[in-house]
Amino acid sequence: MRTVTAKDLKNKTGDAIQAVSRGEKIVVTLRGKPVALISPINAEMIEQQSLRDMDVAWDDIGRTLQASKPRFKNVEEAMGWTRKRS
């Protein structure tokens, strides 16, 4: 298990992801204190988290947008605005 600072993780995210994909675990530190553990994941672990289906999640977002009277008419319009900002 290796340790990286938050700054090093920010600057070398690709290296960290490659290491994790090879099975390594990485402890992330902030100001010298451990704050996170990045570790490999497998399909069984994902199923245990019981993630919502993406369509269900987008439906929830759409309902929230309608209820909150946002400046966008729908999810597609909001996503288009976000993408233009990039």
C-alpha positions as protocol buffer text, in pm:
chain_id: "A"
residue {
  index: 1
  type: MET
  ca { x: 0 y: 0 z: 0 }
}
residue {
  index: 2
  type: ARG
  ca { x: 145 y: 334 z: -99 }
}
residue {
  index: 3
  type: THR
  ca { x: 74 y: 685 z: 23 }
}
residue {
  index: 4
  type: VAL
  ca { x: 29 y: 1001 z: -185 }
}
residue {
  index: 5
  type: THR
  ca { x: -48 y: 1357 z: -88 }
}
residue {
  index: 6
  type: ALA
  ca { x: -368 y: 1519 z: -211 }
}
residue {
  index: 7
  type: LYS
  ca { x: -156 y: 1754 z: -423 }
}
residue {
  index: 8
  type: ASP
  ca { x: 33 y: 1463 z: -584 }
}
residue {
  index: 9
  type: LEU
  ca { x: -296 y: 1285 z: -651 }
}
residue {
  index: 10
  type: LYS
  ca { x: -431 y: 1597 z: -821 }
}
residue {
  index: 11
  type: ASN
  ca { x: -121 y: 1627 z: -1039 }
}
residue {
  index: 12
  type: LYS
  ca { x: -81 y: 1255 z: -1113 }
}
residue {
  index: 13
  type: THR
  ca { x: -434 y: 1114 z: -1111 }
}
residue {
  index: 14
  type: GLY
  ca { x: -366 y: 895 z: -1415 }
}
residue {
  index: 15
  type: ASP
  ca { x: -72 y: 726 z: -1244 }
}
residue {
  index: 16
  type: ALA
  ca { x: -284 y: 658 z: -935 }
}
residue {
  index: 17
  type: ILE
  ca { x: -569 y: 511 z: -1140 }
}
residue {
  index: 18
  type: GLN
  ca { x: -328 y: 284 z: -1325 }
}
residue {
  index: 19
  type: ALA
  ca { x: -179 y: 165 z: -995 }
}
residue {
  index: 20
  type: VAL
  ca { x: -524 y: 91 z: -852 }
}
residue {
  index: 21
  type: SER
  ca { x: -623 y: -93 z: -1169 }
}
residue {
  index: 22
  type: ARG
  ca { x: -321 y: -317 z: -1110 }
}
residue {
  index: 23
  type: GLY
  ca { x: -454 y: -400 z: -762 }
}
residue {
  index: 24
  type: GLU
  ca { x: -264 y: -150 z: -547 }
}
residue {
  index: 25
  type: LYS
  ca { x: -428 y: 40 z: -263 }
}
residue {
  index: 26
  type: ILE
  ca { x: -341 y: 406 z: -216 }
}
residue {
  index: 27
  type: VAL
  ca { x: -376 y: 613 z: 101 }
}
residue {
  index: 28
  type: VAL
  ca { x: -433 y: 983 z: 33 }
}
residue {
  index: 29
  type: THR
  ca { x: -305 y: 1231 z: 288 }
}
residue {
  index: 30
  type: LEU
  ca { x: -397 y: 1593 z: 348 }
}
residue {
  index: 31
  type: ARG
  ca { x: -159 y: 1799 z: 559 }
}
residue {
  index: 32
  type: GLY
  ca { x: 11 y: 1480 z: 669 }
}
residue {
  index: 33
  type: LYS
  ca { x: -304 y: 1300 z: 788 }
}
residue {
  index: 34
  type: PRO
  ca { x: -469 y: 1009 z: 605 }
}
residue {
  index: 35
  type: VAL
  ca { x: -807 y: 1116 z: 464 }
}
residue {
  index: 36
  type: ALA
  ca { x: -896 y: 858 z: 200 }
}
residue {
  index: 37
  type: LEU
  ca { x: -822 y: 511 z: 72 }
}
residue {
  index: 38
  type: ILE
  ca { x: -839 y: 439 z: -300 }
}
residue {
  index: 39
  type: SER
  ca { x: -871 y: 69 z: -369 }
}
residue {
  index: 40
  type: PRO
  ca { x: -970 y: -162 z: -653 }
}
residue {
  index: 41
  type: ILE
  ca { x: -1337 y: -249 z: -695 }
}
residue {
  index: 42
  type: ASN
  ca { x: -1509 y: -547 z: -851 }
}
residue {
  index: 43
  type: ALA
  ca { x: -1856 y: -614 z: -991 }
}
residue {
  index: 44
  type: GLU
  ca { x: -1974 y: -777 z: -667 }
}
residue {
  index: 45
  type: MET
  ca { x: -1886 y: -465 z: -467 }
}
residue {
  index: 46
  type: ILE
  ca { x: -2080 y: -247 z: -711 }
}
residue {
  index: 47
  type: GLU
  ca { x: -2389 y: -465 z: -678 }
}
residue {
  index: 48
  type: GLN
  ca { x: -2368 y: -443 z: -299 }
}
residue {
  index: 49
  type: GLN
  ca { x: -2393 y: -65 z: -320 }
}
residue {
  index: 50
  type: SER
  ca { x: -2733 y: -102 z: -491 }
}
residue {
  index: 51
  type: LEU
  ca { x: -2687 y: 186 z: -729 }
}
residue {
  index: 52
  type: ARG
  ca { x: -2997 y: 325 z: -895 }
}
residue {
  index: 53
  type: ASP
  ca { x: -3050 y: 266 z: -1262 }
}
residue {
  index: 54
  type: MET
  ca { x: -2930 y: 566 z: -1461 }
}
residue {
  index: 55
  type: ASP
  ca { x: -3274 y: 623 z: -1616 }
}
residue {
  index: 56
  type: VAL
  ca { x: -3430 y: 635 z: -1269 }
}
residue {
  index: 57
  type: ALA
  ca { x: -3166 y: 883 z: -1153 }
}
residue {
  index: 58
  type: TRP
  ca { x: -3227 y: 1110 z: -1455 }
}
residue {
  index: 59
  type: ASP
  ca { x: -3603 y: 1092 z: -1396 }
}
residue {
  index: 60
  type: ASP
  ca { x: -3541 y: 1208 z: -1037 }
}
residue {
  index: 61
  type: ILE
  ca { x: -3328 y: 1494 z: -1161 }
}
residue {
  index: 62
  type: GLY
  ca { x: -3600 y: 1593 z: -1408 }
}
residue {
  index: 63
  type: ARG
  ca { x: -3867 y: 1595 z: -1136 }
}
residue {
  index: 64
  type: THR
  ca { x: -3642 y: 1803 z: -909 }
}
residue {
  index: 65
  type: LEU
  ca { x: -3582 y: 2054 z: -1186 }
}
residue {
  index: 66
  type: GLN
  ca { x: -3956 y: 2087 z: -1248 }
}
residue {
  index: 67
  type: ALA
  ca { x: -4033 y: 2131 z: -879 }
}
residue {
  index: 68
  type: SER
  ca { x: -3763 y: 2391 z: -815 }
}
residue {
  index: 69
  type: LYS
  ca { x: -3845 y: 2626 z: -1105 }
}
residue {
  index: 70
  type: PRO
  ca { x: -3490 y: 2639 z: -1241 }
}
residue {
  index: 71
  type: ARG
  ca { x: -3368 y: 2862 z: -1520 }
}
residue {
  index: 72
  type: PHE
  ca { x: -3372 y: 2562 z: -1756 }
}
residue {
  index: 73
  type: LYS
  ca { x: -3680 y: 2393 z: -1897 }
}
residue {
  index: 74
  type: ASN
  ca { x: -3542 y: 2038 z: -1883 }
}
residue {
  index: 75
  type: VAL
  ca { x: -3237 y: 1822 z: -1818 }
}
residue {
  index: 76
  type: GLU
  ca { x: -3120 y: 1841 z: -2179 }
}
residue {
  index: 77
  type: GLU
  ca { x: -3118 y: 2221 z: -2174 }
}
residue {
  index: 78
  type: ALA
  ca { x: -2922 y: 2226 z: -1848 }
}
residue {
  index: 79
  type: MET
  ca { x: -2671 y: 1974 z: -1982 }
}
residue {
  index: 80
  type: GLY
  ca { x: -2631 y: 2178 z: -2301 }
}
residue {
  index: 81
  type: TRP
  ca { x: -2559 y: 2490 z: -2096 }
}
residue {
  index: 82
  type: THR
  ca { x: -2304 y: 2301 z: -1886 }
}
residue {
  index: 83
  type: ARG
  ca { x: -2126 y: 2162 z: -2190 }
}
residue {
  index: 84
  type: LYS
  ca { x: -2100 y: 2506 z: -2350 }
}
residue {
  index: 85
  type: ARG
  ca { x: -1914 y: 2630 z: -2042 }
}
residue {
  index: 86
  type: SER
  ca { x: -1636 y: 2371 z: -2079 }
}
